[in-house]
Amino acid sequence: MIKRIIKIEKVRISGREVFMRKNNRKQNIRKERVIMIASSAFVMAALTMTGVYMKENSVNNQDNGYSIDFTEMESQAESQNREGNDSQTGQNHQADSQTSVVGPQNGAVLPEVPEDDLDYLPMEEAGSSLIEIPGLTGGTLSEADVTGDEQLAMLEEKKAEENQQENSAQEDNSATQQPPQEEEQPSGRTLGFSSDQGLIRPVTGEVLIPYSMDRTVYFTTLDQYKYNPATVYSVAEGTQVVACAEAQVTAIFNNEEIGQAVTLDLGNGYQAVYGQLQGLNVAEGDYVEPGQIIGTVATPTIYYSLEGSNLYFLLEQDGAALDPQNLYQ
């Protein structure tokens, strides 16, 4: 019996808990609904107030002092025109009353016009900025026309500047009018070498590598056979080198293979190129006589290091290499 009572009590207690839990759930759902409705209402109210504020602000911003009311401008312009016409009409009536002439029938005299009245329209003074001021805007001014101390001082200053300019111009003219000193001009020569005249040997020495354009010759330093358009003379370093004919120095240059070199123009398309030189006694443009010393033999370049010191001598006619051995005197 006691066990049944305990079970019944347990059932009652568990039923109450279930009932209480259900009631709590319902209450929580109601609270959530109320909170959601209140939040929605708050959001709607905030959005409405924001829209009203933005609308008022946009209206105020439209009239920020930069807006133009054309209707008001037109009304102001019409009122100003009416006022101008009325004033002009009044002035015209006043002018007519002042300049009115009483006929000779009543014997009245014409009224005198005051001396201080203007006989021209005030608008004519608008071009006063174009008036030329003598002495300042390019006009001429005499001392008789000067009335103020400032203008007189400016006139004297301008005269002093003009006098100074005239004096400097006269000095320049006197300097340029001096007879120029005559410069000595080099006398031009007509060069006309021919094979009949013959050549002077540029150095006295044996031929180290001969002219050879029909077959190849051996170059010791390069260790190869190739054609040789020039004649290479074996001479000691410091040996004097002379001009082979009457000629003009047309070029002085440095070359990796033949070192310092000089080109002589002999005339009639003939030219001679000297290489492996040092201590030159000539300059570009100089004329040389046959046998004149033009320099000395230099240390050989690396292209002729095994051959030893030498003179490189190339003779050409219209760009074609020649054998100078056939033209020596």
C-alpha positions as CSV (number, residue, x, y, z in Angstrom):
1,M,0.0,0.0,0.0
2,I,2.8,2.4,0.9
3,K,4.6,1.6,-2.4
4,R,1.5,2.5,-4.4
5,I,1.2,5.8,-2.6
6,I,4.8,6.6,-3.3
7,K,4.4,5.7,-7.0
8,I,1.3,7.9,-7.2
9,E,3.2,10.8,-5.6
10,K,6.0,10.4,-8.1
11,V,3.6,10.4,-11.0
12,R,2.0,13.6,-9.6
13,I,5.3,15.2,-9.2
14,S,6.6,14.3,-12.6
15,G,3.3,15.5,-14.2
16,R,3.6,18.9,-12.4
17,E,7.2,19.2,-13.7
18,V,6.0,18.5,-17.2
19,F,3.2,20.9,-16.9
20,M,5.5,23.6,-15.4
21,R,8.0,23.0,-18.3
22,K,5.3,23.5,-20.8
23,N,4.1,26.7,-19.1
24,N,7.7,28.0,-19.1
25,R,8.1,27.3,-22.8
26,K,4.9,29.1,-23.6
27,Q,5.9,32.1,-21.6
28,N,9.3,32.2,-23.3
29,I,7.7,32.1,-26.7
30,R,5.4,35.0,-25.7
31,K,8.3,37.0,-24.4
32,E,10.3,36.4,-27.7
33,R,7.3,37.5,-29.7
34,V,6.9,40.7,-27.7
35,I,10.6,41.5,-28.0
36,M,10.4,40.9,-31.8
37,I,7.4,43.2,-32.2
38,A,9.0,45.9,-30.0
39,S,12.2,45.7,-32.0
40,S,10.4,45.9,-35.3
41,A,8.5,48.9,-34.1
42,F,11.7,50.6,-32.9
43,V,13.4,50.0,-36.2
44,M,10.5,51.3,-38.2
45,A,10.4,54.5,-36.0
46,A,14.1,55.0,-36.4
47,L,13.9,54.6,-40.2
48,T,11.0,57.0,-40.4
49,M,12.9,59.6,-38.3
50,T,16.0,59.2,-40.5
51,G,14.0,59.7,-43.7
52,V,12.4,62.8,-42.3
53,Y,15.8,64.2,-41.3
54,M,17.4,63.4,-44.6
55,K,14.5,65.0,-46.5
56,E,14.8,68.2,-44.4
57,N,18.6,68.2,-44.8
58,S,18.3,67.9,-48.6
59,V,15.9,70.8,-48.8
60,N,18.2,72.9,-46.7
61,N,21.3,71.9,-48.8
62,Q,19.5,72.9,-52.0
63,D,19.4,76.5,-50.8
64,N,23.1,76.8,-49.9
65,G,23.7,80.3,-51.2
66,Y,24.7,79.2,-54.7
67,S,21.2,78.7,-56.1
68,I,20.0,81.2,-58.7
69,D,16.4,82.3,-58.7
70,F,15.9,83.4,-62.3
71,T,12.3,84.6,-61.6
72,E,13.6,87.0,-58.9
73,M,16.4,88.1,-61.2
74,E,13.9,88.9,-64.0
75,S,11.7,90.9,-61.6
76,Q,14.8,92.8,-60.3
77,A,15.9,93.5,-63.9
78,E,12.4,94.8,-64.9
79,S,12.2,97.0,-61.8
80,Q,15.7,98.4,-62.5
81,N,14.8,99.1,-66.1
82,R,11.6,100.9,-65.0
83,E,13.6,103.0,-62.5
84,G,16.2,103.8,-65.2
85,N,13.6,104.8,-67.7
86,D,11.9,107.0,-65.1
87,S,15.2,108.7,-64.1
88,Q,16.1,109.1,-67.7
89,T,12.7,110.7,-68.4
90,G,13.2,113.0,-65.5
91,Q,16.6,114.0,-66.7
92,N,15.3,114.6,-70.2
93,H,12.5,116.8,-68.8
94,Q,15.0,118.7,-66.6
95,A,17.3,119.2,-69.6
96,D,14.4,120.4,-71.7
97,S,13.4,122.9,-69.1
98,Q,17.0,124.2,-68.9
99,T,17.5,124.4,-72.6
100,S,14.0,125.6,-73.4
101,V,14.0,128.8,-75.5
102,V,11.4,131.4,-75.0
103,G,10.4,132.8,-78.4
104,P,11.2,136.3,-79.3
105,Q,7.5,137.2,-79.0
106,N,7.7,137.5,-75.2
107,G,11.2,139.1,-75.4
108,A,12.8,136.7,-72.9
109,V,16.5,135.8,-73.0
110,L,17.9,132.2,-73.1
111,P,19.0,130.9,-69.7
112,E,22.7,130.6,-69.2
113,V,24.2,127.2,-68.8
114,P,26.4,126.8,-65.7
115,E,30.1,126.5,-66.5
116,D,30.6,123.4,-64.4
117,D,28.1,121.4,-66.5
118,L,29.6,118.6,-68.6
119,D,29.3,119.0,-72.4
120,Y,30.0,115.3,-72.9
121,L,28.7,112.0,-71.7
122,P,30.5,110.6,-68.6
123,M,30.9,107.2,-70.4
124,E,33.4,108.9,-72.7
125,E,35.9,108.7,-69.8
126,A,36.0,104.9,-70.1
127,G,38.8,105.1,-72.6
128,S,41.0,107.3,-70.5
129,S,43.3,104.3,-69.8
130,L,44.3,104.6,-73.5
131,I,45.7,108.1,-73.2
132,E,49.4,108.1,-73.9
133,I,51.6,109.8,-71.3
134,P,54.5,111.4,-73.0
135,G,57.8,110.1,-71.8
136,L,56.2,107.0,-70.3
137,T,54.1,105.4,-73.1
138,G,56.4,105.9,-76.1
139,G,55.4,109.5,-76.8
140,T,57.8,112.5,-76.8
141,L,57.7,115.2,-74.2
142,S,59.4,118.6,-74.2
143,E,60.4,120.6,-71.2
144,A,57.8,123.2,-72.1
145,D,55.0,120.5,-71.7
146,V,56.2,119.4,-68.3
147,T,54.2,120.9,-65.4
148,G,55.0,118.7,-62.4
149,D,58.2,118.1,-60.6
150,E,57.8,114.3,-60.9
151,Q,57.3,114.5,-64.6
152,L,60.3,116.7,-65.0
153,A,62.4,114.3,-63.0
154,M,61.2,111.4,-65.1
155,L,62.0,113.3,-68.3
156,E,65.6,114.0,-67.1
157,E,66.0,110.4,-66.2
158,K,64.8,109.2,-69.6
159,K,67.2,111.7,-71.3
160,A,70.1,110.4,-69.3
161,E,69.3,106.8,-70.3
162,E,69.0,107.8,-74.0
163,N,72.4,109.5,-73.9
164,Q,73.9,106.5,-72.2
165,Q,72.5,104.2,-74.9
166,E,73.8,106.5,-77.7
167,N,77.3,106.6,-76.2
168,S,77.4,102.8,-75.9
169,A,76.2,102.5,-79.5
170,Q,78.9,104.9,-80.7
171,E,81.6,102.9,-78.8
172,D,80.4,99.7,-80.4
173,N,80.4,101.4,-83.9
174,S,83.9,102.7,-83.4
175,A,85.1,99.3,-82.3
176,T,83.5,97.6,-85.3
177,Q,84.8,100.2,-87.7
178,Q,88.4,99.4,-86.9
179,P,90.1,97.7,-89.9
180,P,90.3,93.9,-89.2
181,Q,93.8,92.5,-89.0
182,E,94.6,90.4,-92.0
183,E,95.1,86.8,-91.2
184,E,97.7,84.8,-93.0
185,Q,95.9,82.2,-95.1
186,P,97.7,79.1,-96.0
187,S,98.6,79.0,-99.6
188,G,96.7,76.2,-101.4
189,R,98.6,73.7,-103.4
190,T,97.6,71.6,-106.3
191,L,98.8,68.0,-105.8
192,G,99.2,65.9,-108.8
193,F,101.2,62.8,-108.2
194,S,101.9,60.4,-111.1
195,S,103.7,57.1,-111.4
196,D,106.3,58.8,-113.6
197,Q,107.4,61.0,-110.7
198,G,108.3,58.0,-108.5
199,L,108.4,57.7,-104.7
200,I,111.0,58.1,-102.0
201,R,111.4,55.1,-99.7
202,P,109.8,56.0,-96.3
203,V,112.5,54.2,-94.4
204,T,115.8,52.4,-95.2
205,G,115.2,48.8,-94.1
206,E,114.5,45.3,-95.4
207,V,111.0,44.2,-96.3
208,L,109.6,42.0,-93.5
209,I,106.3,41.1,-95.0
210,P,105.9,42.0,-98.7
211,Y,102.9,43.4,-100.6
212,S,100.9,40.4,-101.8
213,M,97.4,40.5,-103.1
214,D,97.7,37.6,-105.6
215,R,98.7,35.0,-103.0
216,T,98.7,34.7,-99.2
217,V,101.8,35.3,-97.0
218,Y,102.6,34.1,-93.5
219,F,102.2,36.3,-90.5
220,T,104.2,35.0,-87.6
221,T,102.4,36.6,-84.7
222,L,99.0,35.6,-86.0
223,D,100.3,32.2,-87.1
224,Q,98.3,32.3,-90.3
225,Y,98.5,33.0,-94.0
226,K,96.5,35.9,-95.5
227,Y,96.7,38.6,-98.2
228,N,98.7,41.7,-97.4
229,P,97.8,45.0,-99.2
230,A,100.7,46.9,-97.5
231,T,104.5,46.5,-97.2
232,V,105.9,45.9,-93.7
233,Y,109.5,47.1,-93.3
234,S,111.7,45.8,-90.5
235,V,113.4,48.8,-88.8
236,A,114.5,49.6,-85.3
237,E,112.3,51.5,-82.9
238,G,113.0,55.3,-83.1
239,T,114.0,55.2,-86.8
240,Q,113.0,58.4,-88.7
241,V,110.1,58.1,-91.2
242,V,109.9,60.5,-94.2
243,A,107.3,61.5,-96.6
244,C,107.3,59.5,-99.9
245,A,106.2,62.5,-102.0
246,E,104.7,66.0,-101.9
247,A,101.4,65.5,-100.0
248,Q,99.0,66.9,-97.5
249,V,98.2,65.3,-94.1
250,T,94.5,64.4,-94.3
251,A,94.1,62.2,-91.2
252,I,95.9,61.2,-88.0
253,F,94.4,58.3,-86.1
254,N,95.0,55.3,-83.9
255,N,94.4,51.7,-85.0
256,E,94.4,48.6,-82.9
257,E,96.4,46.7,-85.5
258,I,98.9,49.4,-86.9
259,G,98.9,51.7,-83.9
260,Q,99.3,55.5,-84.5
261,A,98.9,56.2,-88.2
262,V,99.0,59.1,-90.7
263,T,97.3,59.4,-94.0
264,L,98.9,61.5,-96.8
265,D,97.0,62.7,-99.9
266,L,99.4,62.7,-102.9
267,G,96.8,63.9,-105.5
268,N,95.2,62.2,-108.5
269,G,93.6,59.6,-106.2
270,Y,96.9,58.4,-104.7
271,Q,97.2,58.2,-100.9
272,A,99.7,56.6,-98.5
273,V,99.0,55.3,-95.0
274,Y,101.9,55.1,-92.5
275,G,101.5,52.9,-89.4
276,Q,103.4,52.0,-86.2
277,L,104.5,55.6,-85.6
278,Q,105.3,57.8,-82.7
279,G,106.6,61.4,-82.1
280,L,104.7,63.0,-85.0
281,N,106.0,66.2,-86.5
282,V,102.9,67.0,-88.5
283,A,99.3,67.9,-88.0
284,E,96.2,67.4,-90.0
285,G,96.1,69.9,-92.9
286,D,99.8,70.3,-93.1
287,Y,101.7,70.0,-96.4
288,V,104.9,68.0,-96.5
289,E,107.7,67.9,-99.0
290,P,109.3,64.7,-100.3
291,G,111.8,63.4,-97.7
292,Q,110.4,65.5,-94.9
293,I,110.4,63.7,-91.5
294,I,106.9,63.0,-90.3
295,G,107.7,60.9,-87.2
296,T,109.6,57.9,-85.9
297,V,109.0,54.1,-85.6
298,A,107.2,53.1,-82.4
299,T,107.0,49.8,-80.4
300,P,105.1,47.3,-82.5
301,T,101.5,46.4,-81.6
302,I,100.5,43.0,-80.4
303,Y,99.6,42.0,-83.9
304,Y,103.4,42.3,-84.8
305,S,104.9,41.4,-81.5
306,L,106.9,38.4,-82.9
307,E,107.9,40.3,-86.1
308,G,109.5,43.1,-84.0
309,S,109.5,46.8,-84.6
310,N,108.4,47.8,-88.1
311,L,106.9,50.4,-90.4
312,Y,103.5,49.7,-91.9
313,F,103.3,51.4,-95.4
314,L,100.2,51.2,-97.6
315,L,99.9,52.8,-101.0
316,E,96.5,53.1,-102.8
317,Q,95.1,54.6,-105.9
318,D,91.4,55.3,-105.9
319,G,91.0,52.8,-103.1
320,A,93.0,50.0,-104.7
321,A,96.2,48.8,-103.1
322,L,99.5,49.1,-105.1
323,D,102.9,47.6,-104.7
324,P,105.2,50.6,-103.8
325,Q,108.3,48.7,-104.8
326,N,107.5,49.4,-108.5
327,L,107.4,53.2,-107.9
328,Y,110.5,53.8,-105.9
329,Q,113.1,56.1,-107.6
